[in-house]
Amino acid sequence: MNPRFRTIPRQLIRLPIILGLAFGLFTTLAASAAEPAGDQDTLVFGTLPLTKPTKLLEQYKGLIDYYEKTLGQPIKFEIGKDYADAIAKFQSGHYDFGLLGPSPYVFATQTSPSGKDNFKLIGTLETDGKPYYSAVIVAAIGNDGINSLADLKGKRFAFGSRLSTLACYLPADMLIQAGVMDELAGFEFIDKHDAVANAVSLGHFDAGGMQESLYKKVADKVKLVQKSEPVWDFMILAHKDMDPALFERIKTATLELKDPAVLEKIKPKVTGFVATDDSNYDNLREIMKRVDAKLGEPAL
């Protein structure tokens, strides 16, 4: 690989991983302490390390409480140490069910022996009544030299996780389609969306890719350069070996969830979950093929 295109040194992301491990231990202990007496099995709900563990706990606590109350079973909330760890735990069934992003889902189906049949899809997140979302490419407020993708030639770019839909695949595809990717001065993968926002706003990078909902929260620090075409949003899914009756109970509970106090904690303006299908992610598969052909297959 060209030395100007590199991932951030491993030691610089060690602290978030340690925090993720500590948080995983905390949630495991908390769930064990709260587990009711009886022979009910504890279900493990997993997700990606999208941001700080404390923020994720705040986001998903209402959802976990809702499932516990509706299903009548204890739920243990876990966060993957990184994207690769989370994907592996979804594939193996360590996570009984959970919330997974679009490109990690596609990657998981591509690297599972049973392919898409390794999972049972429950529902896709719906925001403002729409089951899809977009990525954005941003630059720092005050950077008057960047107003279009063409202006990124010779500039340094920040991606999030290599497997992120909104912080890697969609921004990278925008750059490829605009003929800019090969003209960058360099790029790095710096893990989480909020890390990208901070790095760009502080001038460590000229531009970066992230989810549109985060951009709206930090629009006083970064400005919009371009918005991507939409792809289907995060999904709730279960492992293929989940008992069919339990799966149907979880699916019903998920699709009937309409409480804004629970949903808007997950993401602002979320209105619920809509029934979904693997084919909804076929356009993302094509995007991922283009990006992987340019950047190389993700190394896990």
N, C-alpha and C positions, 0 to 999 in steps of 0.2 A: 504493500500500500504506500502511496505517495506520503511522505512524512508530514506534509501540510494538512492531510486529512487524518485526524486521529481522534480517539476517544479520550475523555478526561482521565488522568492517571487514577489507578484503583485506590490509592491511599486517600485521594480527595473525596471519595464517596464512602469511605469506611465508616464515618460517623453516622450517616443516615442508616446504613445497614445495621450498625450496632443498636441504634435507636429502634429500628424495626424489630430486631430480635427481642429487645427488652419489652417492647410493647406487646409482641406476641406472647411472651411469658406472662405479662400482666393480664392480658385478656383471657389467657388460658386459666390462670389462677382465679380470676374473677368469675369466670363462667362455672368453674368447678365449685366454688363456694356457693354460687347461687343455684346450683342444680337441685331440683326438688327430689325428695325421696321417692323411691319406686324403681321399676325396671325399664322406664322409658330411656331410649338411647339418646344421647346428646348428638345433635346434628352440627356439623362444622360448616359455617358460612365463610367463604374466602373471597378475597379481592386483591387487586393490584396495589402496589405501594405508590399511589398517584401523588401523594403529598405527605406531610408529616403525620405520624401515627395518631397524635392527639386530634388533629383535624378530621382524620378518617373516622375515629371513634365518635366524634361529635356528629358527623354526617350520617352515619349508619346506625346509631344507637336506636333511633325511633323505628327504623326498619326491622332491626333484630328483635326489639320488644314486640312489635306487631306480629312477627312470625311466631314468637314464643307463645303469645296469647292466642293467636288463631289456630296454631297447630297443636297447642297443649304439650309441647316438647321443649326442652332446653336447647338453646343455640349457642355455640361457641364461635365468636368472631375472630378470624385470623387474617393477617396481612402477609403476603409473600415478602421474603427478604428483598427480592428484586423481581423483574418481570419473568425471568427464566424460572425462578423458584415457584412463583404463583402458577405459571402455565403447567409445570410438572405436577403440581398438586391437584390441579383440575384434571389433568390427564389420568393420574393414578387413582382418583377417587378419594384422596385424602380430604379434599373439599367435597362434601356431599352436594353442595350447591353454592352459588355465589354470583357476584357481579363481575363480568369479564368484558374487556374492551374489544372492539371489532377486529383489529389486526392481530392481537394476541389470540383471539378465537380462531381466526383463519390459520394462523401459524400452528395452533394446537391441533387443528384438524389435519393439517398437512404432515405433521410429525407424529401422529398417533397411528398405531398399527391398524386400527379399525376406522381411521379417517373421521368423517363427520358423524359416523354412527357411535363414536365414543361418548357423545353427549346427547342430552335431551334438552331442547330449547324450551324455555318457559315464557319469556316475554322481553320485548325491547323497550327501553326507556323512551317515554314520550314527553317532549318539551313543547309547550304552547300548542299541544295537539298534534305535533309532528314527531315521528319516530326516527328522525335523522338529525345530524348536526354537521358543523363545518369547522375547519381549521382556519387560522389566520396567520399571515406573516406580518410581523410588526417591526418597527424601528423606534428608536428613542424620540420622545418629544424634543423638538429643537434641532433634530438632525435634518436640516433642510435639503441635504444632498440625496436623500433617499425618499422617493415618492412613487416609485414603480419597481417592478421586478427587474427591469433593465438596468436600474440604478445600482443593483447589487453586484454587478461585475466588478471584480477586484476587491470585494468586501469579505468580511469574516462573518460566518453564520453559525447560530446556535440551534441545535436540535435538542429535544428531550431524550427519552429512552429510544434506543434503536428500534424497539418493537412497538412504539407508540403510534397509534393511528393519527392523532392530531398534532403531535410534536415531532413526528418524523415522516411517516409515509405520505400524508397529504401535502405538507410543505415541500418535501423533496420532489414530489411529482409536479407541483406547480413550477419549481425551479427547472426541472427537466423539460417540461413542455414549453417553457419560455426560453430555453436554450441558455440558461444562466448557470446551471450546476457546474459545468466544466470551467466556467469563468470565475468562480469564487476564488478568493485568496486563500481560503481554508475554512474548515468547519469542525465542530466538536459536538459530541453527544454529552450533555451535562445533566442527564437524569430527569428531573421532574419539571412540570410546566412552570411552576412558580420560580424555579431556579433560572429558567430561560428568561422569564419576564424581568427578574432582578438583574441578570447579566446584561441584557440589552439596555435596560434603563440606566445602568451604571456606565455604559459605554465599553464594556469588556468585549462585546460583539456589536457589529453594525446592525444586525437584524436577527430574527429568530422565529421559530414556528411554535404555535401553542393553540389550545382550544379557545374558541370564540368566547365562551362564557367567562373565562379568566381574563381575557383581554378587556372585556367590559368592566371588570372590577379594577383594572389598573390603567384605565384609559387616560388617567392624569399623568402617567409616566411613559407610556408607549403609544405610538400612533399606528393606525391600520395602513398597511401597504397593499395587501390583497387578501381576499377571502376565497377559500376553496369551494369547489362543488360539494354538495352534501353527500354524506354516506350514512348508512343506518347506524344507530347509536349503540351504546353499551347494552348488554343483555343479561338477564338472569338465566342461568342454565344449570342443569344437574348432570351428574355422572350417569353413564348408561346403565349401571348396575343398581340404581335407586329403585326401590320397590315401586311398582306401577301405581299402587293405591296412594302411597305417600307422595309420589310425583304429582298426581292429579290434585291432591289437596294443596300442595305448594303452588301449583299453577293457578288453581282457582283463587287462592288467597292473594297471589301476586296480581292477577288481572282485575281483581275486585278492589284493590287498594286505591282509594281516592282521597285519603286524608291529606290535605295540604300541609299540615304540621309535620307529617312524616316525609312526604315527597319533596317538599321544598328545602329540606335539610340536605337531601342527596345532591340537588342542584337547583338553583333558582328557576322558577316557572315550570318545574316538572309537573305534569298533569296525571301521570300514571304509567302503566305498562300496557303494551299492545301485543297480541299474539304475533309470533314471528316465525320465520322459516330460514333455513340455511341459504336458500337461493337469494335472499335479500342482500347477501354479502358478496355476490358474484362480481359486482363492479369493483369492489375493494380488492378482490383477488387480482384483477387485471392491473390495478394501480400498484399493488405490491410486487407483481412480476416486473413491472417497468423499473421500480425503484431498486429491487434486489439485483436486477441486471446491471444497474449502474453502480450501486454501492457494494455489491457482493452479498451473499446470503448472511443473515444474522448469525453471529457466532455465540452460542450459549454454553 
